């Protein structure tokens, strides 16, 4: 059976069950068991420290009204981190390589930040469409440009996440295919490409974490403009 490079973006199944669903059960094993103490072991301490660090980084630029979004942003960050990292496991599937899912996350949250600003401070929110001191002849053109840039924000969020993860996965598959093909022909070159593949896998792990952080950080900056 001939497989294309893009077949890796279809969810593999075992007995009709998508394997990504099974892999998403693994993080549940890391959840601390209920007990009499808030922190029961070092793993719980590490999880609490990571959650505190993520929340602090996202909430620092926001004022007090924006802190109501802390639970939403932290939960979204953990969701994207889990999906991006689990998608690097063998025989799994990365849902965030699908533009439809990323747009389903980006558009409602962007719209919520926009509506929050229009409800709480409509003058300031609409004022972003026209920079102060703009010459009168340029006002219509600038309003059109700023409105367009405002409306393409959710599209930019979704496309950025999709493109970065898709490119990394395709590059890993290309190099792994070359490594396998060169193994019987040129073993020395195959070893070199396997080292490159290892380094690229480490880079892709970093990209998966960075892209999850950038996605949520940009949403928090959009919220900062509207609070």
Long-range contacts (C-beta under 8 A, 24 or more apart in sequence): 5-170, 5-173, 5-174, 6-170, 8-169, 8-173, 9-93, 9-94, 9-97, 9-98, 9-166, 9-169, 10-93, 11-93, 12-91, 12-92, 12-93, 18-93, 19-91, 19-92, 19-93, 20-86, 20-87, 20-92, 20-93, 20-94, 20-95, 23-86, 23-89, 23-92, 24-82, 24-83, 24-86, 26-86, 27-82, 27-86, 51-78, 54-78, 57-217, 58-216, 58-217, 58-220, 59-220, 61-220, 61-221, 61-224, 62-220, 62-223, 62-224, 62-227, 63-224, 63-227, 65-120, 65-227, 66-220, 66-223, 66-224, 66-227, 69-220, 69-223, 72-109, 73-216, 73-219, 73-220, 76-105, 76-109, 76-215, 76-216, 76-219, 77-212, 77-213, 77-216, 80-161, 80-211, 80-212, 80-215, 80-216, 81-208, 81-209, 81-212, 84-165, 84-208, 84-209, 84-211, 84-212, 85-205, 85-208, 85-209, 87-165, 87-169, 87-208, 88-201, 88-204, 88-205, 88-208, 94-165, 94-169, 96-161, 96-162, 96-165, 97-162, 97-165, 97-166, 97-169, 98-162, 99-158, 99-159, 99-162, 102-157, 102-158, 102-159, 102-161, 102-162, 103-154, 103-155, 103-158, 105-158, 105-215, 106-154, 106-155, 106-157, 106-158, 106-215, 106-219, 107-154, 107-158, 109-219, 110-153, 110-154, 110-157, 110-219, 110-222, 111-154, 113-219, 113-222, 113-223, 113-225, 113-226, 114-150, 114-222, 114-226, 116-223, 116-226, 116-227, 117-225, 117-226, 117-227, 118-226, 120-226, 120-227, 121-226, 121-227, 125-225, 125-226, 128-225, 153-218, 153-222, 157-215, 157-218, 157-219, 160-211, 160-214, 160-215, 161-211, 161-215, 164-207, 164-211, 165-207, 165-208, 165-211, 168-200, 168-203, 168-204, 168-207, 168-208, 169-204, 171-200, 172-197, 172-200, 172-201, 172-204, 175-200
